[in-house]
Each structure stands twice: as C-alpha cells, then as structure tokens.
C-alpha cells in the first residue's frame, strides 16, 4: 500500500496524514470496467459527491443525463 501513488492514497487534514480507510484500489480479480458496464474504448464520467459517494456513472455521450442530474439541485447563476 505504501507504494501507491499519492492520488490513490490522499493526505488529508491540517497535518496531511494518510488515512488507511481512504485507500482507493480495485480488488484483485474485479475489473471495474466490467463491474460497472463501462466501455474501455469510450470511457465515462464519474460524478463523485463531496462525501466520496459515487452518485452516477455515465457514458461520455450522456450530455442530457448529466444536465438532468445537476439540474435537480444546481441554481442557475445570472
């Protein structure tokens, strides 16, 4: 685990401590693309809430679905 890149094991808080419960790595034998039904060649958009919950996973071409997702709670700025 200590060999993971920083972006997979983020430091947090005032002192930049590493939280062992916040290590992001797929389990061996589980292919995240297959588990989530993501096409490897075209990719996806992952919407992650501030609490690290994955709110939605959409294809890159899902412009309307992405807009509808944010229209529910975002306020238009003038």
DSSP file (Angstrom, degrees, kcal/mol; ACC not computed):
  #  RESIDUE AA STRUCTURE BP1 BP2  ACC     N-H-->O    O-->H-N    N-H-->O    O-->H-N    TCO  KAPPA ALPHA  PHI   PSI    X-CA   Y-CA   Z-CA
    1    1 A X    >         0   0    0      0, 0.0     3,-1.8     0, 0.0     0, 0.0   0.000 360.0 360.0 360.0 -34.7    0.0    0.0    0.0
    2    2 A X  T 3   +     0   0    0      1,-0.3     7,-0.0     0, 0.0     0, 0.0   0.651 360.0  61.5 -69.2 -13.4    2.8    2.4    0.7
    3    3 A X  T 3  S+     0   0    0      2,-0.0    -1,-0.3     3,-0.0     3,-0.1   0.453  79.2 114.8 -89.6  -1.4    3.9    2.1   -2.9
    4    4 A X  S <  S-     0   0    0     -3,-1.8     5,-0.1     1,-0.1    21,-0.0  -0.369  77.1-101.8 -67.4 146.7    0.6    3.5   -4.2
    5    5 A X    >>  -     0   0    0      1,-0.1     3,-1.8     3,-0.1     4,-0.7  -0.321  34.1-109.6 -62.9 154.0    0.7    6.9   -6.0
    6    6 A X  G >4 S+     0   0    0      1,-0.3     3,-0.9     2,-0.2    -1,-0.1   0.817 115.6  62.3 -56.7 -34.5   -0.4    9.9   -3.9
    7    7 A X  G 34 S+     0   0    0      1,-0.2     3,-0.3     2,-0.1    -1,-0.3   0.690 105.0  48.1 -70.8 -15.0   -3.6   10.3   -5.9
    8    8 A X  G <4 S+     0   0    0     -3,-1.8    16,-2.9     1,-0.2    -1,-0.2   0.564 121.7  34.5 -95.4 -11.2   -4.8    6.8   -4.8
    9    9 A X  S << S-     0   0    0     -3,-0.9    -1,-0.2    -4,-0.7    14,-0.1  -0.603  88.6-160.9-140.2  74.8   -3.9    7.4   -1.1
   10   10 A X        -     0   0    0     12,-0.5     9,-0.7    -3,-0.3     2,-0.3  -0.244  13.7-129.9 -68.4 142.9   -4.7   11.1   -0.4
   11   11 A X  E     -A   18   0A   0      7,-0.2     2,-0.3    -5,-0.1     7,-0.2  -0.642  34.4-172.2 -81.4 146.9   -3.3   13.0    2.5
   12   12 A X  E   > +A   17   0A   0      5,-2.4     5,-1.5    -2,-0.3     3,-0.2  -0.943  28.7  23.2-142.3 162.5   -5.9   14.9    4.4
   13   13 A X  T > 5S-     0   0    0     -2,-0.3     3,-1.2     3,-0.2    -2,-0.0  -0.035  98.5 -49.1  78.2 179.1   -6.4   17.4    7.2
   14   14 A X  T 3 5S+     0   0    0      1,-0.3    -1,-0.2     2,-0.1     0, 0.0   0.808 137.9  40.7 -58.2 -35.5   -4.1   20.0    8.7
   15   15 A X  T 3 5S-     0   0    0     -3,-0.2    -1,-0.3     2,-0.0    -2,-0.2   0.381 106.7-120.1-100.6   3.5   -1.2   17.7    9.1
   16   16 A X  T < 5 +     0   0    0     -3,-1.2    -3,-0.2    -4,-0.2    -2,-0.1   0.868  48.2 175.8  62.8  38.4   -1.5   15.8    5.8
   17   17 A X  E   < -A   12   0A   0     -5,-1.5    -5,-2.4    -6,-0.1     2,-0.5  -0.405  30.7-120.7 -76.5 153.3   -2.0   12.4    7.4
   18   18 A X  E     -A   11   0A   0     -7,-0.2     2,-0.6    -2,-0.1    -7,-0.2  -0.842  20.3-148.2 -96.6 124.3   -2.7    9.3    5.4
   19   19 A X    >   -     0   0    0     -9,-0.7     3,-1.9    -2,-0.5    -9,-0.1  -0.833   4.0-153.0 -96.3 119.1   -6.0    7.6    6.3
   20   20 A X  G >  S+     0   0    0     -2,-0.6     3,-0.7     1,-0.3    -1,-0.1   0.726  96.1  58.8 -64.0 -21.3   -5.8    3.8    5.8
   21   21 A X  G 3  S+     0   0    0      1,-0.2    -1,-0.3    -3,-0.0    -2,-0.0   0.465  98.7  60.6 -86.0  -0.6   -9.6    3.7    5.3
   22   22 A X  G <   +     0   0    0     -3,-1.9     2,-0.5   -12,-0.1   -12,-0.5  -0.028  69.3 127.7-115.4  29.2   -9.2    6.1    2.3
   23   23 A X    <   -     0   0    0     -3,-0.7     2,-0.7   -14,-0.1   -14,-0.2  -0.764  48.0-150.5 -86.8 128.5   -7.0    4.0    0.1
   24   24 A X        +     0   0    0    -16,-2.9     2,-0.3    -2,-0.5    -2,-0.1  -0.879  38.4 130.7-106.9 110.1   -8.5    3.7   -3.4
   25   25 A X        -     0   0    0     -2,-0.7     2,-0.1   -21,-0.0    -2,-0.0  -0.966  52.2-116.2-157.1 139.0   -7.6    0.4   -5.2
   26   26 A X        -     0   0    0     -2,-0.3     2,-0.2     1,-0.1     3,-0.1  -0.448  38.0-107.1 -73.6 149.8   -9.6   -2.2   -7.0
   27   27 A X    >   -     0   0    0     -2,-0.1     3,-1.8     1,-0.1    -1,-0.1  -0.498  42.5 -94.7 -73.5 146.8   -9.7   -5.7   -5.6
   28   28 A X  T 3  S+     0   0    0      1,-0.3    -1,-0.1    -2,-0.2     3,-0.1  -0.390 112.2  21.6 -60.4 135.2   -7.7   -8.4   -7.4
   29   29 A X  T 3  S+     0   0    0      1,-0.2     2,-0.7    -2,-0.1    -1,-0.3   0.263  99.1 104.8  89.4 -12.7   -9.9  -10.2   -9.9
   30   30 A X    <   -     0   0    0     -3,-1.8     2,-0.7     4,-0.0    -1,-0.2  -0.904  57.3-157.2-104.5 113.9  -12.5   -7.5  -10.1
   31   31 A X     >  -     0   0    0     -2,-0.7     4,-2.8     1,-0.2     3,-0.2  -0.812   4.9-154.6 -91.1 113.5  -12.4   -5.5  -13.3
   32   32 A X  H  > S+     0   0    0     -2,-0.7     4,-1.9     1,-0.2     6,-0.2   0.816  92.8  55.4 -60.8 -32.6  -14.0   -2.1  -12.6
   33   33 A X  H  >>S+     0   0    0      2,-0.2     5,-2.7     1,-0.2     4,-0.7   0.934 112.7  41.3 -65.7 -44.9  -14.9   -1.6  -16.2
   34   34 A X  H >45S+     0   0    0     -3,-0.2     3,-0.5     3,-0.2    -2,-0.2   0.906 113.5  53.2 -68.4 -41.7  -16.8   -5.0  -16.3
   35   35 A X  H 3<5S+     0   0    0     -4,-2.8    -1,-0.2     1,-0.2    -2,-0.2   0.861 118.5  35.5 -62.0 -35.9  -18.4   -4.4  -12.9
   36   36 A X  H 3<5S-     0   0    0     -4,-1.9    -1,-0.2    -5,-0.2    -2,-0.2   0.437 109.0-118.3 -98.9  -1.1  -19.8   -1.0  -13.9
   37   37 A X  T <<5 +     0   0    0     -4,-0.7     2,-0.4    -3,-0.5    -3,-0.2   0.878  56.8 159.9  67.7  38.0  -20.5   -1.8  -17.6
   38   38 A X      < -     0   0    0     -5,-2.7     2,-0.6    -6,-0.2    -1,-0.2  -0.804  42.3-128.3 -98.8 131.6  -18.1    0.8  -18.9
   39   39 A X    >>  -     0   0    0     -2,-0.4     4,-2.3     4,-0.4     3,-0.6  -0.685  14.2-150.4 -77.3 118.7  -16.8    0.6  -22.4
   40   40 A X  T 34 S+     0   0    0     -2,-0.6    -1,-0.2     1,-0.2     4,-0.1   0.842  92.0  53.5 -59.6 -36.1  -12.9    0.8  -22.2
   41   41 A X  T 34 S+     0   0    0      1,-0.2    -1,-0.2     2,-0.1    -2,-0.0   0.788 118.4  32.1 -75.3 -26.7  -12.6    2.4  -25.6
   42   42 A X  T <4 S-     0   0    0     -3,-0.6    -2,-0.2     1,-0.2    -1,-0.2   0.672  94.6-155.5-106.4 -18.5  -15.0    5.3  -25.0
   43   43 A X     <  -     0   0    0     -4,-2.3    17,-0.5    16,-0.1    -4,-0.4  -0.256   8.1-114.8  79.3-166.2  -14.6    5.9  -21.2
   44   44 A X  E     -B   59   0B   0     15,-0.2     2,-0.5    16,-0.1    15,-0.2  -0.966   9.5-111.2-161.6 171.3  -17.1    7.5  -18.8
   45   45 A X  E     -B   58   0B   0     13,-3.2    13,-2.6    -2,-0.3     2,-0.6  -0.980  27.3-160.1-113.7 127.5  -17.9   10.4  -16.5
   46   46 A X  E     -B   57   0B   0     -2,-0.5     2,-0.7    11,-0.2    11,-0.2  -0.947   4.0-154.7-111.0 121.4  -18.0    9.6  -12.8
   47   47 A X  E     -B   56   0B   0      9,-2.8     8,-2.3    -2,-0.6     9,-1.3  -0.860  15.5-172.4 -96.6 116.7  -19.9   12.0  -10.6
   48   48 A X  E     -B   54   0B   0     -2,-0.7     6,-0.2     6,-0.2    -2,-0.0  -0.942  15.1-138.1-115.6 125.2  -18.5   11.9   -7.0
   49   49 A X    >   -     0   0    0      4,-2.8     3,-2.1    -2,-0.5     0, 0.0  -0.289  33.0-101.4 -72.3 164.0  -20.2   13.7   -4.2
   50   50 A X  T 3  S+     0   0    0      1,-0.3    -1,-0.1     2,-0.1    -2,-0.0   0.760 123.6  59.8 -58.4 -25.0  -18.1   15.6   -1.6
   51   51 A X  T 3  S-     0   0    0      2,-0.1    -1,-0.3     1,-0.0     3,-0.1   0.263 121.8-107.7 -88.1  13.8  -18.5   12.7    0.8
   52   52 A X  S <  S+     0   0    0     -3,-2.1     2,-0.3     1,-0.3    -2,-0.1   0.492  72.9 142.8  75.3   7.3  -16.8   10.4   -1.7
   53   53 A X        -     0   0    0      1,-0.1    -4,-2.8    -5,-0.0     2,-0.9  -0.622  56.2-124.1 -75.7 133.8  -20.1    8.6   -2.7
   54   54 A X  E     -B   48   0B   0     -2,-0.3    -6,-0.2    -6,-0.2     3,-0.1  -0.719  30.7-178.1 -79.9 110.2  -20.3    7.8   -6.4
   55   55 A X  E     -     0   0B   0     -8,-2.3     2,-0.3    -2,-0.9    -1,-0.2   0.826  60.4 -11.0 -81.8 -33.5  -23.5    9.5   -7.4
   56   56 A X  E     -B   47   0B   0     -9,-1.3    -9,-2.8     2,-0.0     2,-0.4  -0.980  47.3-151.6-164.3 151.9  -23.6    8.4  -11.0
   57   57 A X  E     +B   46   0B   0     -2,-0.3     2,-0.3   -11,-0.2   -11,-0.2  -0.988  29.0 173.0-129.0 121.4  -21.6    6.8  -13.8
   58   58 A X  E     -B   45   0B   0    -13,-2.6   -13,-3.2    -2,-0.4    -2,-0.0  -0.907  35.2-104.1-129.5 152.7  -22.4    7.9  -17.3
   59   59 A X  E >   -B   44   0B   0     -2,-0.3     3,-1.9   -15,-0.2   -15,-0.2  -0.370  40.0-110.1 -67.0 157.4  -21.0    7.4  -20.8
   60   60 A X  T 3  S+     0   0    0    -17,-0.5    -1,-0.1     1,-0.3   -16,-0.1   0.725 118.5  56.8 -62.3 -20.7  -19.2   10.4  -22.2
   61   61 A X  T 3  S+     0   0    0      1,-0.2     2,-1.7     2,-0.1     3,-0.3   0.425  76.2 101.2 -90.2   1.0  -22.0   11.0  -24.7
   62   62 A X    <>  +     0   0    0     -3,-1.9     4,-2.1     1,-0.2     5,-0.2  -0.349  36.4 145.1 -86.0  57.4  -24.7   11.3  -22.0
   63   63 A X  H  > S+     0   0    0     -2,-1.7     4,-2.3     1,-0.2    -1,-0.2   0.909  70.7  48.0 -61.8 -44.6  -24.9   15.1  -22.1
   64   64 A X  H  > S+     0   0    0     -3,-0.3     4,-2.6     1,-0.2    -1,-0.2   0.917 112.0  48.5 -66.5 -43.6  -28.6   15.2  -21.4
   65   65 A X  H  > S+     0   0    0      2,-0.2     4,-2.1     1,-0.2    -1,-0.2   0.883 111.7  50.6 -63.4 -38.6  -28.5   12.8  -18.5
   66   66 A X  H  X S+     0   0    0     -4,-2.1     4,-1.8     2,-0.2    -2,-0.2   0.917 111.3  48.2 -64.4 -44.0  -25.6   14.8  -17.0
   67   67 A X  H  X S+     0   0    0     -4,-2.3     4,-2.1     1,-0.2    -2,-0.2   0.911 111.0  50.5 -62.9 -43.6  -27.5   18.0  -17.3
   68   68 A X  H  X S+     0   0    0     -4,-2.6     4,-0.9     1,-0.2    -1,-0.2   0.884 106.5  56.3 -62.7 -38.7  -30.6   16.5  -15.7
   69   69 A X  H >< S+     0   0    0     -4,-2.1     3,-0.6     1,-0.2     4,-0.3   0.941 114.8  36.7 -58.0 -49.0  -28.5   15.2  -12.8
   70   70 A X  H >X S+     0   0    0     -4,-1.8     4,-2.6     1,-0.2     3,-0.9   0.750 104.8  69.8 -79.7 -23.6  -27.2   18.7  -11.9
   71   71 A X  H 3< S+     0   0    0     -4,-2.1    -1,-0.2     1,-0.2    -2,-0.2   0.752  87.8  68.7 -63.1 -23.3  -30.5   20.5  -12.8
   72   72 A X  T << S+     0   0    0     -4,-0.9    -1,-0.2    -3,-0.6    -2,-0.2   0.839 122.8   5.2 -66.2 -33.0  -32.1   18.9   -9.7
   73   73 A X  T <4 S+     0   0    0     -3,-0.9     2,-0.3    -4,-0.3    -2,-0.2   0.541 102.3  99.2-132.2 -10.9  -30.0   20.9   -7.2
   74   74 A X     <  -     0   0    0     -4,-2.6     2,-0.5     1,-0.0     0, 0.0  -0.608  61.4-138.9 -83.9 143.9  -27.8   23.4   -9.0
   75   75 A X        -     0   0    0     -2,-0.3     2,-0.2    -3,-0.0    -3,-0.0  -0.875  20.9-117.5-103.7 128.2  -29.0   27.0   -9.2
   76   76 A X        -     0   0    0     -2,-0.5     2,-0.3    -5,-0.1    -5,-0.0  -0.446  28.1-139.2 -66.1 132.3  -28.6   29.0  -12.4
   77   77 A X              0   0    0     -2,-0.2    -1,-0.1     1,-0.1     0, 0.0  -0.736 360.0 360.0 -94.0 140.3  -26.3   31.9  -12.0
   78   78 A X              0   0    0     -2,-0.3    -1,-0.1     0, 0.0    -2,-0.0   0.366 360.0 360.0-117.0 360.0  -27.1   35.3  -13.6
